[in-house]
Amino acid sequence: MINIIFGGSQYDTNSFSKEREMQRVTMSTEIKTAITTACQSAVDVCKDGIVAVLPIGLSLMAITMGIRMAVGFFRSLAN
């Protein structure tokens, strides 16, 4: 009925629904850029945190391992 009133396939309701589907599926470049930038900045913050904490963690692990090895060595001498 819409085709008859407006004169043809130019105002076909199916073309409108197809356009709506296309708009739902695609994302604008601004949104893609914003998401990419946000993810990249989150990765950079995580890397900075790991770089700051990793040397401290490794040094603590080395200290505890060194103490365990030293205690084990002196225990073996005592026995």
C-alpha positions as CSV (number, residue, x, y, z in Angstrom):
1,M,0.0,0.0,0.0
2,I,2.9,2.4,0.7
3,N,4.3,1.7,-2.7
4,I,1.0,2.7,-4.3
5,I,0.7,5.9,-2.4
6,F,4.2,7.2,-2.8
7,G,4.7,5.8,-6.3
8,G,7.1,2.9,-6.4
9,S,10.1,1.1,-4.9
10,Q,11.8,4.4,-4.0
11,Y,9.9,4.4,-0.7
12,D,9.9,0.6,-0.2
13,T,9.7,-0.3,3.5
14,N,12.2,-3.1,3.1
15,S,14.9,-0.7,2.0
16,F,14.3,1.3,5.2
17,S,14.6,-1.8,7.4
18,K,17.8,-2.8,5.5
19,E,19.3,0.6,6.1
20,R,18.4,0.3,9.8
21,E,20.1,-3.1,10.0
22,M,23.2,-1.7,8.3
23,Q,23.3,1.2,10.9
24,R,23.0,-1.2,13.8
25,V,25.8,-3.4,12.6
26,T,28.4,-0.8,11.6
27,M,30.2,1.5,14.0
28,S,31.4,5.0,13.2
29,T,35.1,5.7,13.0
30,E,34.9,8.0,16.0
31,I,33.6,5.2,18.2
32,K,36.2,2.8,16.9
33,T,39.0,5.3,17.5
34,A,37.7,6.0,21.0
35,I,37.6,2.3,21.9
36,T,41.0,1.7,20.4
37,T,42.5,4.6,22.3
38,A,40.9,3.6,25.6
39,C,42.1,0.0,25.3
40,Q,45.6,1.2,24.3
41,S,45.8,3.5,27.3
42,A,44.6,0.8,29.6
43,V,47.3,-1.5,28.3
44,D,49.9,1.2,28.8
45,V,48.8,1.8,32.4
46,C,48.9,-2.0,33.1
47,K,52.4,-2.2,31.6
48,D,53.6,0.8,33.7
49,G,52.2,-0.9,36.8
50,I,53.9,-4.2,36.0
51,V,57.2,-2.4,35.3
52,A,57.0,-0.6,38.6
53,V,56.1,-3.7,40.7
54,L,58.1,-6.4,39.0
55,P,61.6,-5.3,40.3
56,I,60.2,-5.1,43.9
57,G,58.6,-8.5,43.6
58,L,61.8,-10.1,42.1
59,S,64.0,-8.6,44.8
60,L,61.7,-9.9,47.6
61,M,61.7,-13.3,46.0
62,A,65.4,-13.3,45.7
63,I,65.8,-12.3,49.4
64,T,63.5,-15.0,50.6
65,M,65.1,-17.6,48.4
66,G,68.5,-16.5,49.6
67,I,67.5,-16.8,53.2
68,R,66.0,-20.3,52.7
69,M,69.1,-21.5,50.9
70,A,71.4,-20.1,53.6
71,V,69.3,-21.6,56.4
72,G,69.2,-25.0,54.5
73,F,73.0,-24.8,54.0
74,F,73.7,-24.1,57.7
75,R,71.3,-26.8,58.8
76,S,73.1,-29.3,56.6
77,L,76.4,-28.3,58.2
78,A,74.9,-28.7,61.7
79,N,73.8,-32.2,61.0
